[in-house]
Amino acid sequence: MDETKEGISFKGVAERLTLGITRILESMPGVVDVRFVEREPAEKRCLLSWEQKNTCILPEDLRDFYLTTDGFTLTWSVKLDNECVPVGCMMIHSVARLRPLVQPTSLFSLPNAPTLADLDWEENNTEGSGGGPTAPHFDSRSRIFELDSCGGNGKVCLVYKNCTQGVVAQHSEMWFLDRSLNWHYLTPTFTSYYRLMITHLGLPEWQYAFTPYGPSPQAKQWASLYQPLTISCEFSLADPAGDSYINKLDPTKAFKGKAKTPAPKKKQSTQGSTGGTAKGQGGMGRHTGGRR
């Protein structure tokens, strides 16, 4: 009886944690194999140990998240031609995997080996001249921790900027590092990013909607199929002509076969009947002439 109550209570926690997104995904056409990985809460001593090791204070919303579940993983697939194709993935690393993006230099590395810090050759490295947030640095001025590897398409990072060696960093932001190692600002808090991740259903490359160049054409196709409203609004803001290259797909008809239309019946030609009538008239004329 106690195990049943614990199962029901955890199911309610999982429902609130995912904001009911599992039921929404299961109701979509073609979506199969929606999986949410259940995890135990992180211990407070692990959070304190992480803060002491990295000289950073976890934001309150992220701390509460880890005290509820030590990480987050939700995946879903689409059935195409009797084959399950993995499409969506929502992931937040556990406390143990919340590691610095820039690892300390190894004793066995070459003295002049290139590092990410070499990319900060500009003294005033900013996101843009439009008054946007200042981009993070790969050197000691910023402390960067990877929250999501995005399936190899980039990295979502928890960033502490304007850091001083030996001083505890407290203010953090959420940034996206694309594959060309360019920074793109996402949200000021973890809660805002978490809501964005749920809203975008974990679609492939959804973080690229916050970049000037946007997702790949294949990712746009998935987005137009399973999230037409949000994706059209984002593309219209980034590129007014970006949506014109997307095929218009109807989710209710995408997984149905085409109905066969009956072939039209061929009309019989009247040339043969006309010729037969003419021959008949000629024969009657010949019979009449013989009687005369």
Beta strands, then each sheet from edge to edge (+ up, - down):
strand 1: 31-36
strand 2: 72-80
strand 3: 83-92
strand 4: 143-148
strand 5: 155-160
strand 6: 173-177
strand 7: 183-187
sheet 1: 1+ 2- 3+
sheet 2: 4+ 5- 6+ 7-
end
